[in-house]
Amino acid sequence: MKHRDCQIFIKCDGKVLDEHDVQVEDTVISCYIASEAGKEFTLWINNPSSTDISADISVDGRPFPYPSFLSAHQEDTALTYRDNASEIRALMFSDISVTDDESAASILPDASHLGLVQVHICRVQIGKDVPYEPPADVAKNFGPLHEKTKKGGMHCVSFGAVTEIPITTNSMAVLIDKVSSPYVTFNFRYRPQAILQAQGILQPVVAEPPLANLASDISVQRDAPGCAPLEDSTPRSTRRRPAGTIGAEGPRKRPRHGGASSSVSSPLETTTTRHASPVVESKPLVLKDEDVDDEDELNALRAQMRAMQGRMNVLEGRRSHTGRTPVVKRETSPVKAAKFDGDVIDLTGD
């Protein structure tokens, strides 16, 4: 996202994550991104302006120990988490572990910020460097949460692998903007893709069987022993009747039932002329803070059910398209048919 001469984006697996439902309100810009449990990600920032800036970062309401400073015109800089002088720690999307153990945490200190990566940008004047001092407080990973928190199916950010990058100093800076009124605020609201689809922020992806596989299946069925011949797959608009097949009464037509045409397309026609349903644009679901707990849990459960149902539909469709027509072995009948010279046998008499 880019706002007021500052740009921040998130990379995962070397690719910039798509930003959905981007909204701008005064100095705040917000969007949704799809998260995948177990995937590490990195925050990147560009400062093309002529002013130094600071970036205060928090994940799920847990602030980084120190802000990051960027000089004017400094670009392609990673915003990393550091709580000591020798190493940085990776950021990773993780599943929230839920338990019924009464000793587990039943209240999150800042539940409204769960699922939020937030960056406050302030304009500053970077000053001199000072010796590095360890922070008094560091962020910690979430442990198992009690099921009362109703956060099952949601994701959180965990601090993962360690990379050794030693430093000896920290920078000092003079603030131009107040911390309580930052120059710009970036809000990245991350959710599992299934939940974003359930909320209408993302459109569900419907998997279609490959056309090549369907054509191959039809060809195999056409050649299978004992299989009835399939109708010619040539489009009807290009077919020609052999000469002399149209009588005086004109071309024959199949009867209509209920006012609908009774013409039947061949399997290949049905496959190659299939069109996607029109996409209906829907507004994203806006939740109030007091409704977030219940709605997030319901959306997570609905999304899991839809994902499973969609997977079942794909598997059932694939099985129906890749199934083979069973070949029935014909046995010689023990009853031998008699030969007749064309006489008709009356079977209605006593």
C-alpha positions as CSV (number, residue, x, y, z in Angstrom):
1,M,0.0,0.0,0.0
2,K,1.1,3.5,-0.7
3,H,-0.1,6.7,1.1
4,R,1.4,10.1,1.6
5,D,4.8,9.5,-0.1
6,C,5.3,6.2,1.9
7,Q,4.9,2.7,0.7
8,I,4.8,-0.6,2.7
9,F,4.1,-4.1,1.4
10,I,4.4,-7.6,2.7
11,K,6.3,-10.4,1.0
12,C,5.8,-14.1,1.4
13,D,7.7,-16.8,-0.5
14,G,9.4,-14.0,-2.4
15,K,6.2,-12.6,-3.7
16,V,4.2,-9.4,-2.7
17,L,0.9,-10.5,-1.1
18,D,-2.2,-9.2,-2.9
19,E,-4.0,-6.4,-1.0
20,H,-7.8,-6.5,-0.9
21,D,-10.5,-4.0,-0.1
22,V,-8.0,-1.1,0.3
23,Q,-9.6,1.8,2.2
24,V,-8.1,5.2,2.9
25,E,-9.5,7.5,5.7
26,D,-7.5,10.7,6.3
27,T,-4.0,9.5,7.4
28,V,-4.9,5.8,7.8
29,I,-4.8,3.2,5.0
30,S,-6.1,-0.3,5.5
31,C,-6.4,-3.5,3.6
32,Y,-6.9,-7.3,3.9
33,I,-4.3,-9.9,3.0
34,A,-4.6,-13.7,2.9
35,S,-2.5,-15.5,5.4
36,E,-1.2,-19.1,5.3
37,A,-0.2,-20.9,8.5
38,G,3.4,-21.9,8.7
39,K,4.6,-19.2,6.1
40,E,7.2,-16.6,7.0
41,F,6.7,-13.1,5.8
42,T,8.6,-9.8,5.7
43,L,7.6,-6.2,5.9
44,W,9.2,-3.9,3.3
45,I,9.2,-0.1,3.2
46,N,10.0,2.6,0.7
47,N,10.7,6.2,1.6
48,P,10.9,8.2,-1.6
49,S,10.3,11.5,0.3
50,S,12.9,14.1,1.2
51,T,12.3,13.6,4.9
52,D,13.6,11.1,7.4
53,I,11.0,8.8,8.9
54,S,10.5,6.3,11.7
55,A,8.4,3.2,11.6
56,D,6.8,1.8,14.8
57,I,5.6,-1.7,14.2
58,S,3.2,-4.0,16.1
59,V,1.8,-7.4,15.4
60,D,-1.4,-8.6,17.1
61,G,-1.0,-5.6,19.5
62,R,2.5,-6.6,20.5
63,P,4.9,-3.7,19.7
64,F,8.5,-4.2,18.4
65,P,11.0,-3.1,21.0
66,Y,12.5,-0.3,18.9
67,P,11.4,1.8,15.9
68,S,13.1,1.5,12.6
69,F,14.6,4.7,11.1
70,L,14.9,5.4,7.3
71,S,16.7,8.3,5.8
72,A,15.2,10.4,3.0
73,H,15.0,8.6,-0.4
74,Q,15.8,5.2,1.3
75,E,14.0,2.4,-0.4
76,D,13.6,-1.4,-0.4
77,T,14.3,-1.7,3.3
78,A,13.1,-4.7,5.4
79,L,11.4,-3.9,8.8
80,T,12.7,-6.6,11.1
81,Y,12.1,-7.7,14.7
82,R,15.1,-7.4,17.0
83,D,15.2,-7.8,20.8
84,N,19.0,-8.1,21.3
85,A,22.3,-6.9,19.8
86,S,23.2,-10.1,17.9
87,E,20.2,-11.4,16.0
88,I,16.8,-10.8,14.3
89,R,13.8,-13.0,14.3
90,A,11.5,-14.0,11.4
91,L,7.8,-13.3,11.4
92,M,5.5,-16.2,10.6
93,F,1.7,-16.7,10.3
94,S,0.6,-19.4,12.7
95,D,-2.6,-21.2,13.7
96,I,-4.1,-20.2,17.1
97,S,-4.0,-23.2,19.4
98,V,-7.2,-23.6,21.4
99,T,-7.7,-25.8,24.5
100,D,-10.2,-26.5,27.2
101,D,-7.5,-26.4,29.9
102,E,-8.6,-24.0,32.6
103,S,-5.0,-22.9,33.2
104,A,-4.8,-21.5,29.6
105,A,-5.2,-17.8,29.0
106,S,-8.9,-17.0,28.6
107,I,-8.4,-13.2,27.9
108,L,-6.2,-11.6,25.3
109,P,-4.7,-8.3,26.5
110,D,-5.6,-6.7,23.2
111,A,-8.0,-9.0,21.4
112,S,-9.2,-6.3,19.0
113,H,-5.7,-6.2,17.4
114,L,-5.5,-9.9,16.8
115,G,-5.0,-10.4,13.1
116,L,-3.5,-7.0,12.6
117,V,-0.1,-5.9,11.4
118,Q,0.2,-2.1,12.1
119,V,2.9,0.4,11.2
120,H,2.9,4.0,12.4
121,I,5.0,6.4,10.3
122,C,6.3,9.6,11.8
123,R,8.6,12.2,10.2
124,V,11.8,12.7,12.1
125,Q,15.3,14.1,12.0
126,I,17.8,11.3,12.5
127,G,20.6,12.3,14.8
128,K,23.7,10.6,16.2
129,D,24.2,6.9,17.1
130,V,24.4,5.7,20.6
131,P,25.5,2.4,22.1
132,Y,22.9,-0.4,21.8
133,E,21.0,-1.2,24.9
134,P,18.7,-4.3,25.3
135,P,15.0,-3.4,25.6
136,A,13.3,-3.7,28.9
137,D,10.4,-5.6,27.4
138,V,10.2,-8.0,24.5
139,A,7.2,-9.5,22.6
140,K,6.4,-13.2,23.2
141,N,4.6,-15.8,21.2
142,F,1.0,-16.7,22.2
143,G,0.6,-20.0,24.0
144,P,-2.6,-22.1,23.8
145,L,-5.7,-20.0,24.4
146,H,-8.8,-21.2,26.2
147,E,-11.8,-22.0,23.9
148,K,-13.7,-19.2,25.6
149,T,-11.7,-16.7,23.6
150,K,-13.6,-18.0,20.5
151,K,-10.5,-17.6,18.3
152,G,-10.5,-21.1,16.8
153,G,-9.7,-21.1,13.1
154,M,-7.9,-17.7,13.2
155,H,-4.2,-17.0,12.6
156,C,-1.7,-15.0,14.7
157,V,1.9,-13.9,14.1
158,S,4.7,-15.9,15.7
159,F,8.3,-15.0,16.1
160,G,10.2,-17.8,14.3
161,A,13.7,-18.6,13.1
162,V,16.7,-16.6,14.3
163,T,19.3,-14.9,12.0
164,E,22.5,-13.6,13.4
165,I,23.0,-9.9,12.3
166,P,25.0,-8.2,15.1
167,I,24.8,-4.5,15.8
168,T,26.6,-2.2,18.2
169,T,24.6,1.0,18.1
170,N,21.1,2.5,17.9
171,S,20.1,5.7,16.2
172,M,18.6,8.7,18.0
173,A,16.0,11.0,16.3
174,V,14.0,14.1,16.9
175,L,10.3,13.7,16.2
176,I,8.5,16.1,13.9
177,D,5.1,14.5,14.3
178,K,3.6,13.5,17.6
179,V,3.6,9.7,18.4
180,S,-0.2,10.1,19.2
181,S,-0.8,11.6,15.8
182,P,1.4,9.8,13.3
183,Y,2.0,11.1,9.7
184,V,0.5,7.9,8.3
185,T,-0.8,4.6,9.6
186,F,-0.7,1.3,7.7
187,N,-3.1,-1.5,8.8
188,F,-2.7,-4.9,7.3
189,R,-5.6,-7.2,8.4
190,Y,-4.6,-10.8,7.8
191,R,-7.1,-13.7,7.7
192,P,-7.1,-17.2,6.3
193,Q,-8.2,-17.2,2.7
194,A,-11.3,-19.2,3.5
195,I,-12.5,-16.6,6.0
196,L,-11.9,-13.8,3.5
197,Q,-14.1,-15.7,1.1
198,A,-16.8,-16.2,3.7
199,Q,-16.8,-12.5,4.4
200,G,-17.1,-11.7,0.7
201,I,-13.7,-9.9,0.6
202,L,-12.4,-12.6,-1.8
203,Q,-14.4,-14.6,-4.4
204,P,-14.4,-18.4,-3.9
205,V,-12.2,-20.2,-6.4
206,V,-14.1,-23.1,-8.2
207,A,-11.9,-25.7,-9.7
208,E,-13.0,-26.9,-13.1
209,P,-11.8,-30.2,-14.6
210,P,-9.3,-29.7,-17.5
211,L,-11.0,-29.8,-20.9
212,A,-8.2,-32.1,-22.3
213,N,-9.0,-34.7,-19.7
214,L,-12.7,-34.7,-20.5
215,A,-12.0,-35.1,-24.2
216,S,-9.7,-38.0,-23.5
217,D,-12.3,-39.6,-21.3
218,I,-15.0,-39.3,-23.9
219,S,-12.6,-40.8,-26.5
220,V,-11.9,-43.8,-24.3
221,Q,-15.6,-44.3,-23.6
222,R,-16.3,-44.1,-27.4
223,D,-13.9,-47.0,-28.1
224,A,-14.9,-49.1,-25.1
225,P,-16.4,-52.6,-26.0
226,G,-20.1,-52.8,-25.5
227,C,-20.5,-49.1,-25.2
228,A,-23.2,-47.4,-27.2
229,P,-21.9,-45.1,-29.9
230,L,-21.8,-41.4,-28.9
231,E,-23.5,-38.8,-31.0
232,D,-21.4,-37.0,-33.5
233,S,-19.5,-34.2,-31.8
234,T,-19.5,-31.9,-34.9
235,P,-21.3,-28.6,-34.0
236,R,-24.8,-28.6,-35.3
237,S,-24.4,-25.4,-37.1
238,T,-21.8,-27.0,-39.5
239,R,-23.5,-30.4,-40.1
240,R,-25.0,-31.2,-43.5
241,R,-27.5,-33.8,-44.2
242,P,-26.8,-36.3,-47.0
243,A,-28.5,-35.5,-50.3
244,G,-32.0,-36.9,-50.5
245,T,-32.6,-37.2,-46.8
246,I,-35.0,-34.3,-46.6
247,G,-38.5,-35.2,-47.7
248,A,-41.2,-33.0,-49.2
249,E,-42.4,-32.1,-45.7
250,G,-39.0,-30.5,-45.0
251,P,-36.4,-31.3,-42.3
252,R,-37.6,-33.3,-39.4
253,K,-37.7,-31.6,-36.0
254,R,-37.8,-33.2,-32.6
255,P,-40.9,-32.5,-30.5
256,R,-40.7,-29.8,-27.9
257,H,-41.8,-30.4,-24.3
258,G,-43.0,-27.5,-22.1
259,G,-42.0,-25.0,-24.7
260,A,-38.2,-25.8,-24.4
261,S,-36.1,-27.0,-27.3
262,S,-35.4,-30.7,-27.1
263,S,-32.2,-30.6,-29.2
264,V,-29.3,-32.3,-27.3
265,S,-25.7,-31.2,-27.6
266,S,-22.9,-33.7,-27.7
267,P,-20.7,-34.2,-24.7
268,L,-17.9,-32.2,-26.4
269,E,-20.2,-29.3,-27.2
270,T,-21.3,-29.2,-23.6
271,T,-17.8,-29.1,-22.3
272,T,-16.3,-26.6,-24.6
273,T,-19.1,-24.1,-24.5
274,R,-19.3,-24.0,-20.7
275,H,-19.1,-20.4,-19.3
276,A,-18.3,-19.2,-15.8
277,S,-21.2,-17.7,-13.8
278,P,-21.2,-13.9,-13.6
279,V,-19.3,-12.6,-10.6
280,V,-21.5,-10.6,-8.3
281,E,-19.6,-7.9,-6.5
282,S,-20.4,-7.8,-2.9
283,K,-19.5,-5.4,-0.1
284,P,-17.1,-6.7,2.6
285,L,-18.6,-7.5,5.9
286,V,-17.9,-4.7,8.4
287,L,-17.8,-5.9,11.9
288,K,-18.0,-3.8,15.1
289,D,-15.4,-4.5,17.8
290,E,-18.0,-6.1,20.1
291,D,-19.1,-8.5,17.4
292,V,-15.6,-9.6,16.3
293,D,-15.2,-12.6,18.6
294,D,-18.5,-14.3,17.7
295,E,-18.3,-13.4,14.0
296,D,-14.7,-14.5,13.6
297,E,-15.5,-17.9,15.1
298,L,-18.6,-18.4,13.0
299,N,-16.8,-17.3,9.8
300,A,-14.0,-19.7,10.6
301,L,-16.4,-22.6,11.0
302,R,-18.4,-21.6,7.9
303,A,-15.2,-21.3,5.9
304,Q,-14.0,-24.7,6.9
305,M,-17.3,-26.3,6.0
306,R,-17.3,-24.6,2.6
307,A,-13.8,-25.6,1.9
308,M,-14.5,-29.2,2.7
309,Q,-17.7,-29.2,0.7
310,G,-15.9,-27.6,-2.3
311,R,-13.1,-30.2,-2.1
312,M,-15.8,-33.0,-2.0
313,N,-17.5,-31.5,-5.1
314,V,-14.2,-31.3,-7.0
315,L,-13.3,-34.9,-6.1
316,E,-16.8,-36.2,-7.0
317,G,-16.7,-34.3,-10.3
318,R,-13.3,-35.6,-11.1
319,R,-14.4,-39.2,-10.4
320,S,-17.5,-38.8,-12.6
321,H,-15.4,-37.4,-15.5
322,T,-12.6,-39.9,-15.2
323,G,-14.8,-43.0,-14.7
324,R,-14.6,-45.7,-17.3
325,T,-17.7,-47.5,-18.8
326,P,-17.6,-51.0,-17.4
327,V,-17.1,-53.7,-20.0
328,V,-19.6,-56.5,-19.6
329,K,-18.4,-59.9,-20.7
330,R,-21.0,-61.7,-22.8
331,E,-21.4,-65.4,-22.0
332,T,-22.8,-67.9,-24.6
333,S,-26.4,-68.6,-23.9
334,P,-27.2,-72.3,-23.1
335,V,-30.5,-71.9,-25.0
336,K,-30.0,-72.3,-28.7
337,A,-32.4,-70.4,-30.9
338,A,-34.3,-72.5,-33.5
339,K,-34.4,-71.5,-37.1
340,F,-37.7,-70.7,-38.8
341,D,-38.6,-70.3,-42.4
342,G,-40.4,-67.0,-41.9
343,D,-43.6,-68.5,-40.4
344,V,-45.1,-66.5,-37.5
345,I,-45.7,-68.4,-34.3
346,D,-48.8,-67.5,-32.3
347,L,-48.0,-67.4,-28.6
348,T,-51.4,-66.1,-27.5
349,G,-53.3,-69.4,-27.8
350,D,-53.7,-71.9,-25.0
